[in-house]
Amino acid sequence: MNRKQRRAAAQIAKRSGNPEIQEKLEILNNLKEECFVCQIPFDKTDMKMLDSWIIVVNKTSADGTRLYCPKCWEEAMEFVKSTSM
Ligand SMILES: [Zn+2]
C-alpha cells in the first residue's frame, strides 16, 4: 500500500464511522494518563506510546480500564508465568 492509498483508506475509515475505532477512541478518552503500576505519565497523542502501552479493559468494573507501560506489562507477564507453574 503506497502513501496515497493509505491516506485514502484512513479517509474511508473516518467516513464509515468504524465502530471499532470509535470504541477505542472512547476508551482513550476515559483513560487515566499514567501507568497503573508505576504511575509514569502516558501521552495519548504519542503514536509510539499508543502502540507500545497496553490497555486492559474490564467491562465488569466501573473503573476497570487499566493502562500499563511496556515495562510493567512485561513484569506482570513474568509474574503470571511464575505463579501458574
Ligand atoms: Zn509502569
PDB file of the backbone (N, CA, C, O) and the ligand in Angstrom, with CONECT records:
HET     ZN  A 101       1
ATOM      1  N   MET A   1       0.858  -1.204   0.000  1.00  0.00           N
ATOM      2  CA  MET A   1       0.000   0.000   0.000  1.00  0.00           C
ATOM      3  C   MET A   1       0.891   1.251   0.000  1.00  0.00           C
ATOM      4  O   MET A   1       1.710   1.428   0.902  1.00  0.00           O
ATOM      5  N   ASN A   2       0.732   2.111  -1.004  1.00  0.00           N
ATOM      6  CA  ASN A   2       1.548   3.326  -1.001  1.00  0.00           C
ATOM      7  C   ASN A   2       0.886   4.411  -0.150  1.00  0.00           C
ATOM      8  O   ASN A   2      -0.198   4.224   0.403  1.00  0.00           O
ATOM      9  N   ARG A   3       1.576   5.548  -0.064  1.00  0.00           N
ATOM     10  CA  ARG A   3       1.121   6.586   0.865  1.00  0.00           C
ATOM     11  C   ARG A   3      -0.267   7.116   0.497  1.00  0.00           C
ATOM     12  O   ARG A   3      -1.107   7.394   1.353  1.00  0.00           O
ATOM     13  N   LYS A   4      -0.467   7.243  -0.838  1.00  0.00           N
ATOM     14  CA  LYS A   4      -1.753   7.775  -1.307  1.00  0.00           C
ATOM     15  C   LYS A   4      -2.898   6.829  -0.940  1.00  0.00           C
ATOM     16  O   LYS A   4      -3.961   7.253  -0.487  1.00  0.00           O
ATOM     17  N   GLN A   5      -2.646   5.532  -1.150  1.00  0.00           N
ATOM     18  CA  GLN A   5      -3.674   4.536  -0.839  1.00  0.00           C
ATOM     19  C   GLN A   5      -3.950   4.497   0.659  1.00  0.00           C
ATOM     20  O   GLN A   5      -5.092   4.351   1.095  1.00  0.00           O
ATOM     21  N   ARG A   6      -2.881   4.631   1.434  1.00  0.00           N
ATOM     22  CA  ARG A   6      -3.055   4.585   2.882  1.00  0.00           C
ATOM     23  C   ARG A   6      -3.902   5.760   3.360  1.00  0.00           C
ATOM     24  O   ARG A   6      -4.754   5.625   4.239  1.00  0.00           O
ATOM     25  N   ARG A   7      -3.640   6.923   2.748  1.00  0.00           N
ATOM     26  CA  ARG A   7      -4.413   8.100   3.140  1.00  0.00           C
ATOM     27  C   ARG A   7      -5.888   7.915   2.770  1.00  0.00           C
ATOM     28  O   ARG A   7      -6.783   8.309   3.518  1.00  0.00           O
ATOM     29  N   ALA A   8      -6.120   7.314   1.614  1.00  0.00           N
ATOM     30  CA  ALA A   8      -7.495   7.068   1.165  1.00  0.00           C
ATOM     31  C   ALA A   8      -8.193   6.109   2.127  1.00  0.00           C
ATOM     32  O   ALA A   8      -9.362   6.292   2.464  1.00  0.00           O
ATOM     33  N   ALA A   9      -7.465   5.092   2.558  1.00  0.00           N
ATOM     34  CA  ALA A   9      -8.036   4.117   3.491  1.00  0.00           C
ATOM     35  C   ALA A   9      -8.402   4.790   4.814  1.00  0.00           C
ATOM     36  O   ALA A   9      -9.442   4.498   5.403  1.00  0.00           O
ATOM     37  N   ALA A  10      -7.542   5.685   5.269  1.00  0.00           N
ATOM     38  CA  ALA A  10      -7.809   6.409   6.513  1.00  0.00           C
ATOM     39  C   ALA A  10      -9.064   7.269   6.364  1.00  0.00           C
ATOM     40  O   ALA A  10      -9.876   7.369   7.284  1.00  0.00           O
ATOM     41  N   GLN A  11      -9.204   7.876   5.212  1.00  0.00           N
ATOM     42  CA  GLN A  11     -10.390   8.696   4.934  1.00  0.00           C
ATOM     43  C   GLN A  11     -11.657   7.847   4.982  1.00  0.00           C
ATOM     44  O   GLN A  11     -12.672   8.248   5.552  1.00  0.00           O
ATOM     45  N   ILE A  12     -11.574   6.669   4.372  1.00  0.00           N
ATOM     46  CA  ILE A  12     -12.743   5.780   4.347  1.00  0.00           C
ATOM     47  C   ILE A  12     -13.098   5.341   5.765  1.00  0.00           C
ATOM     48  O   ILE A  12     -14.269   5.338   6.144  1.00  0.00           O
ATOM     49  N   ALA A  13     -12.093   4.974   6.537  1.00  0.00           N
ATOM     50  CA  ALA A  13     -12.328   4.547   7.925  1.00  0.00           C
ATOM     51  C   ALA A  13     -12.999   5.658   8.711  1.00  0.00           C
ATOM     52  O   ALA A  13     -13.898   5.411   9.515  1.00  0.00           O
ATOM     53  N   LYS A  14     -12.552   6.889   8.469  1.00  0.00           N
ATOM     54  CA  LYS A  14     -13.108   8.038   9.165  1.00  0.00           C
ATOM     55  C   LYS A  14     -14.571   8.241   8.798  1.00  0.00           C
ATOM     56  O   LYS A  14     -15.425   8.446   9.660  1.00  0.00           O
ATOM     57  N   ARG A  15     -14.841   8.176   7.472  1.00  0.00           N
ATOM     58  CA  ARG A  15     -16.199   8.450   6.997  1.00  0.00           C
ATOM     59  C   ARG A  15     -17.168   7.330   7.350  1.00  0.00           C
ATOM     60  O   ARG A  15     -18.341   7.586   7.623  1.00  0.00           O
ATOM     61  N   SER A  16     -16.685   6.089   7.346  1.00  0.00           N
ATOM     62  CA  SER A  16     -17.582   4.960   7.612  1.00  0.00           C
ATOM     63  C   SER A  16     -17.965   4.897   9.081  1.00  0.00           C
ATOM     64  O   SER A  16     -18.891   4.171   9.443  1.00  0.00           O
ATOM     65  N   GLY A  17     -17.270   5.646   9.939  1.00  0.00           N
ATOM     66  CA  GLY A  17     -17.560   5.605  11.372  1.00  0.00           C
ATOM     67  C   GLY A  17     -17.338   4.232  11.950  1.00  0.00           C
ATOM     68  O   GLY A  17     -18.144   3.737  12.738  1.00  0.00           O
ATOM     69  N   ASN A  18     -16.235   3.615  11.555  1.00  0.00           N
ATOM     70  CA  ASN A  18     -15.857   2.296  12.046  1.00  0.00           C
ATOM     71  C   ASN A  18     -16.058   2.178  13.561  1.00  0.00           C
ATOM     72  O   ASN A  18     -15.364   2.853  14.321  1.00  0.00           O
ATOM     73  N   PRO A  19     -16.991   1.337  14.014  1.00  0.00           N
ATOM     74  CA  PRO A  19     -17.304   1.275  15.454  1.00  0.00           C
ATOM     75  C   PRO A  19     -16.115   0.832  16.286  1.00  0.00           C
ATOM     76  O   PRO A  19     -15.974   1.244  17.437  1.00  0.00           O
ATOM     77  N   GLU A  20     -15.257  -0.004  15.715  1.00  0.00           N
ATOM     78  CA  GLU A  20     -14.099  -0.480  16.465  1.00  0.00           C
ATOM     79  C   GLU A  20     -13.183   0.691  16.809  1.00  0.00           C
ATOM     80  O   GLU A  20     -12.705   0.810  17.938  1.00  0.00           O
ATOM     81  N   ILE A  21     -12.945   1.549  15.826  1.00  0.00           N
ATOM     82  CA  ILE A  21     -12.098   2.728  16.058  1.00  0.00           C
ATOM     83  C   ILE A  21     -12.775   3.665  17.041  1.00  0.00           C
ATOM     84  O   ILE A  21     -12.122   4.216  17.927  1.00  0.00           O
ATOM     85  N   GLN A  22     -14.067   3.849  16.893  1.00  0.00           N
ATOM     86  CA  GLN A  22     -14.797   4.764  17.782  1.00  0.00           C
ATOM     87  C   GLN A  22     -14.760   4.269  19.224  1.00  0.00           C
ATOM     88  O   GLN A  22     -14.628   5.056  20.162  1.00  0.00           O
ATOM     89  N   GLU A  23     -14.880   2.946  19.385  1.00  0.00           N
ATOM     90  CA  GLU A  23     -14.837   2.383  20.739  1.00  0.00           C
ATOM     91  C   GLU A  23     -13.460   2.612  21.346  1.00  0.00           C
ATOM     92  O   GLU A  23     -13.342   2.947  22.525  1.00  0.00           O
ATOM     93  N   LYS A  24     -12.408   2.428  20.528  1.00  0.00           N
ATOM     94  CA  LYS A  24     -11.050   2.645  21.014  1.00  0.00           C
ATOM     95  C   LYS A  24     -10.844   4.090  21.436  1.00  0.00           C
ATOM     96  O   LYS A  24     -10.224   4.361  22.464  1.00  0.00           O
ATOM     97  N   LEU A  25     -11.367   5.019  20.638  1.00  0.00           N
ATOM     98  CA  LEU A  25     -11.218   6.435  20.959  1.00  0.00           C
ATOM     99  C   LEU A  25     -11.937   6.761  22.254  1.00  0.00           C
ATOM    100  O   LEU A  25     -11.457   7.565  23.053  1.00  0.00           O
ATOM    101  N   GLU A  26     -13.099   6.131  22.463  1.00  0.00           N
ATOM    102  CA  GLU A  26     -13.873   6.368  23.672  1.00  0.00           C
ATOM    103  C   GLU A  26     -13.105   5.877  24.890  1.00  0.00           C
ATOM    104  O   GLU A  26     -13.071   6.537  25.929  1.00  0.00           O
ATOM    105  N   ILE A  27     -12.489   4.709  24.748  1.00  0.00           N
ATOM    106  CA  ILE A  27     -11.677   4.162  25.836  1.00  0.00           C
ATOM    107  C   ILE A  27     -10.527   5.114  26.137  1.00  0.00           C
ATOM    108  O   ILE A  27     -10.219   5.382  27.299  1.00  0.00           O
ATOM    109  N   LEU A  28      -9.891   5.625  25.077  1.00  0.00           N
ATOM    110  CA  LEU A  28      -8.772   6.552  25.274  1.00  0.00           C
ATOM    111  C   LEU A  28      -9.219   7.819  25.983  1.00  0.00           C
ATOM    112  O   LEU A  28      -8.486   8.375  26.801  1.00  0.00           O
ATOM    113  N   ASN A  29     -10.426   8.273  25.666  1.00  0.00           N
ATOM    114  CA  ASN A  29     -10.925   9.482  26.296  1.00  0.00           C
ATOM    115  C   ASN A  29     -11.139   9.312  27.789  1.00  0.00           C
ATOM    116  O   ASN A  29     -10.971  10.255  28.561  1.00  0.00           O
ATOM    117  N   ASN A  30     -11.514   8.092  28.195  1.00  0.00           N
ATOM    118  CA  ASN A  30     -11.800   7.845  29.607  1.00  0.00           C
ATOM    119  C   ASN A  30     -10.583   7.364  30.380  1.00  0.00           C
ATOM    120  O   ASN A  30     -10.647   7.109  31.582  1.00  0.00           O
ATOM    121  N   LEU A  31      -9.485   7.248  29.667  1.00  0.00           N
ATOM    122  CA  LEU A  31      -8.314   6.623  30.246  1.00  0.00           C
ATOM    123  C   LEU A  31      -7.568   7.538  31.206  1.00  0.00           C
ATOM    124  O   LEU A  31      -7.447   8.741  30.976  1.00  0.00           O
ATOM    125  N   LYS A  32      -7.073   6.944  32.284  1.00  0.00           N
ATOM    126  CA  LYS A  32      -6.152   7.675  33.156  1.00  0.00           C
ATOM    127  C   LYS A  32      -4.833   7.819  32.416  1.00  0.00           C
ATOM    128  O   LYS A  32      -4.426   6.917  31.684  1.00  0.00           O
ATOM    129  N   GLU A  33      -4.170   8.942  32.600  1.00  0.00           N
ATOM    130  CA  GLU A  33      -2.996   9.216  31.773  1.00  0.00           C
ATOM    131  C   GLU A  33      -1.689   8.850  32.447  1.00  0.00           C
ATOM    132  O   GLU A  33      -0.705   9.588  32.385  1.00  0.00           O
ATOM    133  N   GLU A  34      -1.701   7.695  33.093  1.00  0.00           N
ATOM    134  CA  GLU A  34      -0.472   7.209  33.722  1.00  0.00           C
ATOM    135  C   GLU A  34      -0.524   5.696  33.829  1.00  0.00           C
ATOM    136  O   GLU A  34      -1.587   5.081  33.750  1.00  0.00           O
ATOM    137  N   CYS A  35       0.666   5.108  34.014  1.00  0.00           N
ATOM    138  CA  CYS A  35       0.750   3.659  34.184  1.00  0.00           C
ATOM    139  C   CYS A  35       0.080   3.269  35.500  1.00  0.00           C
ATOM    140  O   CYS A  35       0.282   3.913  36.530  1.00  0.00           O
ATOM    141  N   PHE A  36      -0.733   2.187  35.447  1.00  0.00           N
ATOM    142  CA  PHE A  36      -1.452   1.729  36.628  1.00  0.00           C
ATOM    143  C   PHE A  36      -0.493   1.301  37.737  1.00  0.00           C
ATOM    144  O   PHE A  36      -0.820   1.411  38.919  1.00  0.00           O
ATOM    145  N   VAL A  37       0.681   0.815  37.360  1.00  0.00           N
ATOM    146  CA  VAL A  37       1.624   0.281  38.345  1.00  0.00           C
ATOM    147  C   VAL A  37       2.619   1.339  38.813  1.00  0.00           C
ATOM    148  O   VAL A  37       2.734   1.589  40.013  1.00  0.00           O
ATOM    149  N   CYS A  38       3.340   1.961  37.880  1.00  0.00           N
ATOM    150  CA  CYS A  38       4.439   2.846  38.287  1.00  0.00           C
ATOM    151  C   CYS A  38       4.089   4.328  38.131  1.00  0.00           C
ATOM    152  O   CYS A  38       4.895   5.196  38.464  1.00  0.00           O
ATOM    153  N   GLN A  39       2.882   4.615  37.622  1.00  0.00           N
ATOM    154  CA  GLN A  39       2.390   6.000  37.528  1.00  0.00           C
ATOM    155  C   GLN A  39       3.246   6.923  36.648  1.00  0.00           C
ATOM    156  O   GLN A  39       3.185   8.143  36.794  1.00  0.00           O
ATOM    157  N   ILE A  40       4.045   6.345  35.735  1.00  0.00           N
ATOM    158  CA  ILE A  40       4.732   7.240  34.814  1.00  0.00           C
ATOM    159  C   ILE A  40       3.701   7.775  33.817  1.00  0.00           C
ATOM    160  O   ILE A  40       2.780   7.052  33.435  1.00  0.00           O
ATOM    161  N   PRO A  41       3.848   9.031  33.393  1.00  0.00           N
ATOM    162  CA  PRO A  41       2.827   9.649  32.556  1.00  0.00           C
ATOM    163  C   PRO A  41       2.725   9.032  31.161  1.00  0.00           C
ATOM    164  O   PRO A  41       3.725   8.637  30.562  1.00  0.00           O
ATOM    165  N   PHE A  42       1.495   8.961  30.665  1.00  0.00           N
ATOM    166  CA  PHE A  42       1.210   8.438  29.335  1.00  0.00           C
ATOM    167  C   PHE A  42       0.686   9.573  28.471  1.00  0.00           C
ATOM    168  O   PHE A  42      -0.225  10.301  28.865  1.00  0.00           O
ATOM    169  N   ASP A  43       1.269   9.714  27.292  1.00  0.00           N
ATOM    170  CA  ASP A  43       0.840  10.764  26.371  1.00  0.00           C
ATOM    171  C   ASP A  43       0.016  10.129  25.256  1.00  0.00           C
ATOM    172  O   ASP A  43       0.560   9.464  24.375  1.00  0.00           O
ATOM    173  N   LYS A  44      -1.322  10.342  25.301  1.00  0.00           N
ATOM    174  CA  LYS A  44      -2.167   9.651  24.314  1.00  0.00           C
ATOM    175  C   LYS A  44      -2.071  10.257  22.923  1.00  0.00           C
ATOM    176  O   LYS A  44      -2.666   9.734  21.981  1.00  0.00           O
ATOM    177  N   THR A  45      -1.340  11.337  22.783  1.00  0.00           N
ATOM    178  CA  THR A  45      -1.132  11.886  21.439  1.00  0.00           C
ATOM    179  C   THR A  45       0.155  11.341  20.809  1.00  0.00           C
ATOM    180  O   THR A  45       0.452  11.623  19.648  1.00  0.00           O
ATOM    181  N   ASP A  46       0.912  10.559  21.584  1.00  0.00           N
ATOM    182  CA  ASP A  46       2.154   9.980  21.082  1.00  0.00           C
ATOM    183  C   ASP A  46       1.864   8.599  20.481  1.00  0.00           C
ATOM    184  O   ASP A  46       1.545   7.653  21.200  1.00  0.00           O
ATOM    185  N   MET A  47       1.979   8.501  19.167  1.00  0.00           N
ATOM    186  CA  MET A  47       1.625   7.252  18.482  1.00  0.00           C
ATOM    187  C   MET A  47       2.497   6.084  18.946  1.00  0.00           C
ATOM    188  O   MET A  47       2.027   4.948  19.023  1.00  0.00           O
ATOM    189  N   LYS A  48       3.771   6.365  19.256  1.00  0.00           N
ATOM    190  CA  LYS A  48       4.668   5.297  19.710  1.00  0.00           C
ATOM    191  C   LYS A  48       4.182   4.731  21.030  1.00  0.00           C
ATOM    192  O   LYS A  48       4.219   3.520  21.250  1.00  0.00           O
ATOM    193  N   MET A  49       3.720   5.624  21.916  1.00  0.00           N
ATOM    194  CA  MET A  49       3.213   5.162  23.211  1.00  0.00           C
ATOM    195  C   MET A  49       1.896   4.414  23.034  1.00  0.00           C
ATOM    196  O   MET A  49       1.657   3.394  23.680  1.00  0.00           O
ATOM    197  N   LEU A  50       1.056   4.930  22.158  1.00  0.00           N
ATOM    198  CA  LEU A  50      -0.216   4.258  21.898  1.00  0.00           C
ATOM    199  C   LEU A  50       0.029   2.829  21.415  1.00  0.00           C
ATOM    200  O   LEU A  50      -0.732   1.914  21.729  1.00  0.00           O
ATOM    201  N   ASP A  51       1.110   2.656  20.642  1.00  0.00           N
ATOM    202  CA  ASP A  51       1.440   1.351  20.089  1.00  0.00           C
ATOM    203  C   ASP A  51       2.006   0.397  21.121  1.00  0.00           C
ATOM    204  O   ASP A  51       1.729  -0.802  21.078  1.00  0.00           O
ATOM    205  N   SER A  52       2.801   0.920  22.053  1.00  0.00           N
ATOM    206  CA  SER A  52       3.560   0.021  22.917  1.00  0.00           C
ATOM    207  C   SER A  52       2.918  -0.174  24.296  1.00  0.00           C
ATOM    208  O   SER A  52       3.179  -1.180  24.954  1.00  0.00           O
ATOM    209  N   TRP A  53       2.095   0.760  24.735  1.00  0.00           N
ATOM    210  CA  TRP A  53       1.454   0.601  26.043  1.00  0.00           C
ATOM    211  C   TRP A  53       0.279  -0.357  25.924  1.00  0.00           C
ATOM    212  O   TRP A  53      -0.289  -0.527  24.845  1.00  0.00           O
ATOM    213  N   ILE A  54      -0.075  -0.970  27.020  1.00  0.00           N
ATOM    214  CA  ILE A  54      -1.128  -1.979  26.994  1.00  0.00           C
ATOM    215  C   ILE A  54      -2.354  -1.461  27.753  1.00  0.00           C
ATOM    216  O   ILE A  54      -2.267  -1.041  28.907  1.00  0.00           O
ATOM    217  N   ILE A  55      -3.499  -1.507  27.062  1.00  0.00           N
ATOM    218  CA  ILE A  55      -4.757  -1.085  27.680  1.00  0.00           C
ATOM    219  C   ILE A  55      -5.581  -2.331  27.965  1.00  0.00           C
ATOM    220  O   ILE A  55      -5.893  -3.105  27.059  1.00  0.00           O
ATOM    221  N   VAL A  56      -5.927  -2.515  29.223  1.00  0.00           N
ATOM    222  CA  VAL A  56      -6.729  -3.671  29.610  1.00  0.00           C
ATOM    223  C   VAL A  56      -8.118  -3.179  29.995  1.00  0.00           C
ATOM    224  O   VAL A  56      -8.276  -2.412  30.945  1.00  0.00           O
ATOM    225  N   VAL A  57      -9.116  -3.629  29.251  1.00  0.00           N
ATOM    226  CA  VAL A  57     -10.479  -3.190  29.510  1.00  0.00           C
ATOM    227  C   VAL A  57     -11.223  -4.293  30.240  1.00  0.00           C
ATOM    228  O   VAL A  57     -11.347  -5.416  29.752  1.00  0.00           O
ATOM    229  N   ASN A  58     -11.715  -3.946  31.418  1.00  0.00           N
ATOM    230  CA  ASN A  58     -12.516  -4.876  32.203  1.00  0.00           C
ATOM    231  C   ASN A  58     -13.930  -4.318  32.283  1.00  0.00           C
ATOM    232  O   ASN A  58     -14.205  -3.397  33.051  1.00  0.00           O
ATOM    233  N   LYS A  59     -14.827  -4.891  31.474  1.00  0.00           N
ATOM    234  CA  LYS A  59     -16.165  -4.310  31.353  1.00  0.00           C
ATOM    235  C   LYS A  59     -17.042  -4.604  32.556  1.00  0.00           C
ATOM    236  O   LYS A  59     -18.128  -4.036  32.678  1.00  0.00           O
ATOM    237  N   THR A  60     -16.595  -5.484  33.449  1.00  0.00           N
ATOM    238  CA  THR A  60     -17.414  -5.818  34.609  1.00  0.00           C
ATOM    239  C   THR A  60     -17.215  -4.829  35.754  1.00  0.00           C
ATOM    240  O   THR A  60     -17.959  -4.861  36.735  1.00  0.00           O
ATOM    241  N   SER A  61     -16.227  -3.957  35.641  1.00  0.00           N
ATOM    242  CA  SER A  61     -15.991  -2.997  36.717  1.00  0.00           C
ATOM    243  C   SER A  61     -16.009  -1.572  36.185  1.00  0.00           C
ATOM    244  O   SER A  61     -15.588  -1.321  35.056  1.00  0.00           O
ATOM    245  N   ALA A  62     -16.496  -0.646  36.993  1.00  0.00           N
ATOM    246  CA  ALA A  62     -16.716   0.721  36.525  1.00  0.00           C
ATOM    247  C   ALA A  62     -15.422   1.401  36.102  1.00  0.00           C
ATOM    248  O   ALA A  62     -15.340   2.027  35.045  1.00  0.00           O
ATOM    249  N   ASP A  63     -14.408   1.259  36.962  1.00  0.00           N
ATOM    250  CA  ASP A  63     -13.125   1.859  36.577  1.00  0.00           C
ATOM    251  C   ASP A  63     -12.158   0.763  36.168  1.00  0.00           C
ATOM    252  O   ASP A  63     -10.998   0.741  36.579  1.00  0.00           O
ATOM    253  N   GLY A  64     -12.666  -0.145  35.348  1.00  0.00           N
ATOM    254  CA  GLY A  64     -11.897  -1.336  35.011  1.00  0.00           C
ATOM    255  C   GLY A  64     -10.821  -1.146  33.968  1.00  0.00           C
ATOM    256  O   GLY A  64     -10.007  -2.046  33.758  1.00  0.00           O
ATOM    257  N   THR A  65     -10.792   0.010  33.302  1.00  0.00           N
ATOM    258  CA  THR A  65      -9.791   0.193  32.269  1.00  0.00           C
ATOM    259  C   THR A  65      -8.458   0.567  32.904  1.00  0.00           C
ATOM    260  O   THR A  65      -8.341   1.582  33.590  1.00  0.00           O
ATOM    261  N   ARG A  66      -7.476  -0.257  32.666  1.00  0.00           N
ATOM    262  CA  ARG A  66      -6.166  -0.034  33.254  1.00  0.00           C
ATOM    263  C   ARG A  66      -5.120   0.085  32.169  1.00  0.00           C
ATOM    264  O   ARG A  66      -5.180  -0.574  31.130  1.00  0.00           O
ATOM    265  N   LEU A  67      -4.160   0.947  32.446  1.00  0.00           N
ATOM    266  CA  LEU A  67      -3.113   1.235  31.490  1.00  0.00           C
ATOM    267  C   LEU A  67      -1.771   0.767  32.054  1.00  0.00           C
ATOM    268  O   LEU A  67      -1.423   1.076  33.193  1.00  0.00           O
ATOM    269  N   TYR A  68      -1.035   0.027  31.252  1.00  0.00           N
ATOM    270  CA  TYR A  68       0.272  -0.462  31.690  1.00  0.00           C
ATOM    271  C   TYR A  68       1.344  -0.003  30.715  1.00  0.00           C
ATOM    272  O   TYR A  68       1.168  -0.103  29.501  1.00  0.00           O
ATOM    273  N   CYS A  69       2.457   0.502  31.242  1.00  0.00           N
ATOM    274  CA  CYS A  69       3.588   0.790  30.379  1.00  0.00           C
ATOM    275  C   CYS A  69       4.219  -0.552  29.987  1.00  0.00           C
ATOM    276  O   CYS A  69       4.021  -1.547  30.683  1.00  0.00           O
ATOM    277  N   PRO A  70       4.981  -0.592  28.876  1.00  0.00           N
ATOM    278  CA  PRO A  70       5.522  -1.882  28.404  1.00  0.00           C
ATOM    279  C   PRO A  70       6.362  -2.600  29.457  1.00  0.00           C
ATOM    280  O   PRO A  70       6.359  -3.829  29.524  1.00  0.00           O
ATOM    281  N   LYS A  71       7.077  -1.839  30.276  1.00  0.00           N
ATOM    282  CA  LYS A  71       7.952  -2.431  31.287  1.00  0.00           C
ATOM    283  C   LYS A  71       7.131  -3.142  32.361  1.00  0.00           C
ATOM    284  O   LYS A  71       7.417  -4.288  32.710  1.00  0.00           O
ATOM    285  N   CYS A  72       6.109  -2.456  32.883  1.00  0.00           N
ATOM    286  CA  CYS A  72       5.281  -3.060  33.930  1.00  0.00           C
ATOM    287  C   CYS A  72       4.481  -4.234  33.378  1.00  0.00           C
ATOM    288  O   CYS A  72       4.242  -5.210  34.090  1.00  0.00           O
ATOM    289  N   TRP A  73       4.064  -4.147  32.109  1.00  0.00           N
ATOM    290  CA  TRP A  73       3.313  -5.239  31.492  1.00  0.00           C
ATOM    291  C   TRP A  73       4.176  -6.491  31.428  1.00  0.00           C
ATOM    292  O   TRP A  73       3.730  -7.598  31.729  1.00  0.00           O
ATOM    293  N   GLU A  74       5.443  -6.278  31.022  1.00  0.00           N
ATOM    294  CA  GLU A  74       6.373  -7.395  30.926  1.00  0.00           C
ATOM    295  C   GLU A  74       6.559  -8.044  32.288  1.00  0.00           C
ATOM    296  O   GLU A  74       6.566  -9.269  32.411  1.00  0.00           O
ATOM    297  N   GLU A  75       6.708  -7.209  33.306  1.00  0.00           N
ATOM    298  CA  GLU A  75       6.887  -7.727  34.656  1.00  0.00           C
ATOM    299  C   GLU A  75       5.643  -8.469  35.127  1.00  0.00           C
ATOM    300  O   GLU A  75       5.739  -9.499  35.794  1.00  0.00           O
ATOM    301  N   ALA A  76       4.487  -7.945  34.778  1.00  0.00           N
ATOM    302  CA  ALA A  76       3.236  -8.606  35.157  1.00  0.00           C
ATOM    303  C   ALA A  76       3.137  -9.979  34.483  1.00  0.00           C
ATOM    304  O   ALA A  76       2.691 -10.947  35.100  1.00  0.00           O
ATOM    305  N   MET A  77       3.554 -10.056  33.216  1.00  0.00           N
ATOM    306  CA  MET A  77       3.511 -11.331  32.491  1.00  0.00           C
ATOM    307  C   MET A  77       4.475 -12.341  33.118  1.00  0.00           C
ATOM    308  O   MET A  77       4.156 -13.523  33.241  1.00  0.00           O
ATOM    309  N   GLU A  78       5.660 -11.859  33.512  1.00  0.00           N
ATOM    310  CA  GLU A  78       6.629 -12.721  34.178  1.00  0.00           C
ATOM    311  C   GLU A  78       6.043 -13.264  35.477  1.00  0.00           C
ATOM    312  O   GLU A  78       6.216 -14.435  35.814  1.00  0.00           O
ATOM    313  N   PHE A  79       5.348 -12.389  36.196  1.00  0.00           N
ATOM    314  CA  PHE A  79       4.726 -12.765  37.464  1.00  0.00           C
ATOM    315  C   PHE A  79       3.670 -13.839  37.231  1.00  0.00           C
ATOM    316  O   PHE A  79       3.610 -14.826  37.964  1.00  0.00           O
ATOM    317  N   VAL A  80       2.840 -13.648  36.213  1.00  0.00           N
ATOM    318  CA  VAL A  80       1.787 -14.616  35.904  1.00  0.00           C
ATOM    319  C   VAL A  80       2.401 -15.961  35.561  1.00  0.00           C
ATOM    320  O   VAL A  80       1.933 -17.007  36.010  1.00  0.00           O
ATOM    321  N   LYS A  81       3.467 -15.918  34.751  1.00  0.00           N
ATOM    322  CA  LYS A  81       4.158 -17.161  34.356  1.00  0.00           C
ATOM    323  C   LYS A  81       4.709 -17.891  35.582  1.00  0.00           C
ATOM    324  O   LYS A  81       4.588 -19.111  35.694  1.00  0.00           O
ATOM    325  N   SER A  82       5.316 -17.132  36.499  1.00  0.00           N
ATOM    326  CA  SER A  82       5.974 -17.764  37.642  1.00  0.00           C
ATOM    327  C   SER A  82       4.966 -18.319  38.627  1.00  0.00           C
ATOM    328  O   SER A  82       5.287 -19.258  39.356  1.00  0.00           O
ATOM    329  N   THR A  83       3.741 -17.768  38.678  1.00  0.00           N
ATOM    330  CA  THR A  83       2.753 -18.263  39.638  1.00  0.00           C
ATOM    331  C   THR A  83       1.897 -19.374  39.059  1.00  0.00           C
ATOM    332  O   THR A  83       1.281 -20.124  39.815  1.00  0.00           O
ATOM    333  N   SER A  84       1.840 -19.503  37.728  1.00  0.00           N
ATOM    334  CA  SER A  84       0.953 -20.500  37.124  1.00  0.00           C
ATOM    335  C   SER A  84       1.651 -21.846  36.956  1.00  0.00           C
ATOM    336  O   SER A  84       1.028 -22.804  36.499  1.00  0.00           O
ATOM    337  N   MET A  85       2.926 -21.937  37.315  1.00  0.00           N
ATOM    338  CA  MET A  85       3.659 -23.194  37.176  1.00  0.00           C
ATOM    339  C   MET A  85       3.278 -24.174  38.274  1.00  0.00           C
ATOM    340  O   MET A  85       3.799 -25.288  38.315  1.00  0.00           O
TER     341      MET A  85
HETATM  342 ZN    ZN A 101       4.676   1.231  34.545  1.00  0.00          ZN2+
END
